[in-house]
């Protein structure tokens, strides 16, 4: 396994981390938690030492399964990451409520402290400031008590907004979405974090399954390697010098093996160098939404980035309806609310025909 330093800490973490959000659904429903835990133990045996979980993952069983597995191992042989926000509180977001949530995570994970505790799911700067005001002081107190080692944040903000959060100089690292689809619009964020000495963990390195499900479109990632597309997509992310960990959501031991193979003979390069290497490749995906989120300005409240992500499926000759129903949980009917004001299209760095795509989704929706 290839290891990197987590930012300015003295922590040596595996370049690929185990994402604990994809435990086998049938095993979870049947209560076969030991079977799920066995995959975690296998990953640790293969050299993975960073495990990322959260409340509510896997029907709220992820922390339980993860704790069942990791409690069988020496505490200094792994790092655990979990999360909290206003939505995880039972009741109003007070210090006591945040403490109860943290204590619940500690109990489930069977540990005395959390290595990385995230201010979770920050979508924009307004959300960052709101969560920071509500939660950061509590995290500092918990850190002083030894319950949290590192305060970090998880975000879906574009690169320029990420820089504002990074400039707060209050976080050891961050968790962001980064993959071969959106890397052009996330690089300023990871560059700035790296310069600040922060660790950077990349979630969604396979584009929510879109990349391995469409190997023809992403075959360019495998050029000059003997890797399959999923492995190559993971290596693409991990090869960034600025990225500390690529999170791989693993259900089976075969998924773990894929992740480990992707890290073999890893060569780190600066993000700018990778950009230059790949900017002329992947031309077949240039008309796909990269998820930069700049279009999220709709005056009538349409969640445009979600619909543009779903339209990517149309370009792959697959169903946008399934993406809306099962990944984003929004209705195609809302796409029909578009007034054609063009605010979104004026901000789209790819100049995508957003209005036309919204109309297609609405026209072809299932009643």
Secondary structure as UniProt FT lines:
FT   STRAND          3..5
FT   TURN            7..8
FT   STRAND          12..14
FT   STRAND          16..19
FT   TURN            20..21
FT   HELIX           25..29
FT   TURN            30..31
FT   HELIX           33..45
FT   TURN            46..47
FT   STRAND          50..52
FT   TURN            55..56
FT   HELIX           57..60
FT   HELIX           62..70
FT   TURN            71..72
FT   HELIX           75..77
FT   STRAND          79..84
FT   HELIX           86..88
FT   HELIX           95..109
FT   STRAND          114..122
FT   HELIX           125..144
FT   TURN            145..146
FT   STRAND          148..155
FT   HELIX           159..166
FT   TURN            167..168
FT   STRAND          173..177
FT   TURN            180..182
FT   HELIX           183..185
FT   HELIX           187..195
FT   TURN            196..197
FT   STRAND          199..203
FT   TURN            205..206
FT   HELIX           207..209
FT   TURN            210..211
FT   HELIX           212..214
FT   TURN            215..218
FT   HELIX           219..222
FT   TURN            223..224
FT   HELIX           229..238
FT   TURN            241..242
FT   STRAND          245..249
FT   HELIX           253..263
FT   TURN            264..265
FT   HELIX           271..278
FT   TURN            279..280
FT   HELIX           283..285
FT   TURN            286..287
FT   TURN            294..295
FT   TURN            299..300
FT   HELIX           304..315
FT   TURN            316..317
FT   HELIX           320..322
FT   HELIX           323..328
FT   HELIX           332..337
FT   HELIX           343..347
FT   TURN            349..350
FT   HELIX           354..363
//
